[in-house]
């Protein structure tokens, strides 16, 4: 066994004599969601130059490395794709806007004549972050949007409304857990059901919402049926 230890000792000594070192250079900074810390943190974007070292002294260049993202708190390095994940604050804003757009879409499909539907929609929008939202504001906004696009209230989901839903939901869906996506669709369904059974136009709008949230057709059907069952 002694010769084995001797080889290990020589290998360890060689590593101490020869090695590599990376010199990092900051090229940007900002705020991101750190997967190591589990929250919003400041970061630096770094690029590096690697060099061979002899007795700890850099001697020969070995090429570039990076870029990487370094968390200012935990100092861990991550790939730059980590910046694709929204910060907690950004995600909250995206969700707030998504709930608002979904509520408008369902109200447009069902019309704004039901006070119960308006109250349900306004409650969902306030809970999402628009604390000053009122029923009258939603009704006026739905009617203004309809007038601007030439859309008939209570009609099927048109191209302009479908585009608005996708613009609000497409960036959110990849970062939203399946239960969260289903919860948002159920919330939309409850707005539609507040004044009675689904109308064809409401079903069309809810199907569009489900597709934008990447919920498959069978699951959309299941969730719309579940929303009709009292909890």
NORGI-V390136 format. One line per field, one symbol per residue. ss: DSSP state (H for helix, E for strand, - for the rest). psi: psi as a letter, one per 30 degrees, with the letter a starting at -180 (. if undefined). burial: + if it has 16 or more other ideal C-beta (glycine too) atoms within 10 Angstrom, else -. Layout:
ss: ???
psi: ???
burial: ???
This chain:
ss: -HHHHHHHHHHHHHHHHEEEEEEEEEEEEEEEEE----EEEEEEEEEEEEEEEE--EEEEEEEEEEEEEEE-----EE-HHHHH---HHHHHHHHHHHHHHHHHHHHHHH----HHHHHHHHHHHHHH------HHHHHHHHHHHHHHH---------HHHHHHHHHHHHHHH----HHHHHHHHHHHHHHHH------HHHHHHHHHHHHH----HHHHHHHHHHH----
psi: feeeeeeeeeeeeeeeekalkkjkkkgllakljjfefhlklllkkkllkkkkkjhfkkekkglllallkkkfefglkllfffffklleeeeeeeeeeeeeeeeeeeeeeflgfkeeeeeeeeeeeefffifgkleeeeeeeeeeeeeefgkkkglljleeeeeeeeeefefeefgkleeeeeeeeeeeeeeeffgalkleeeeeeeeeeeefghkleeeeeeeeeeffkk.
burial: ---------------------+-+-------+++-----++-+++++++++-+----+-------++++++-----++---++--++--++--++-++++++++++++++++-+--++-++++++--+-+--+-+--++-++--++----+-++++++--++-+++-++-+++--+----++-++-+++++++++--++-+++++++++++++-+---++--++--+----
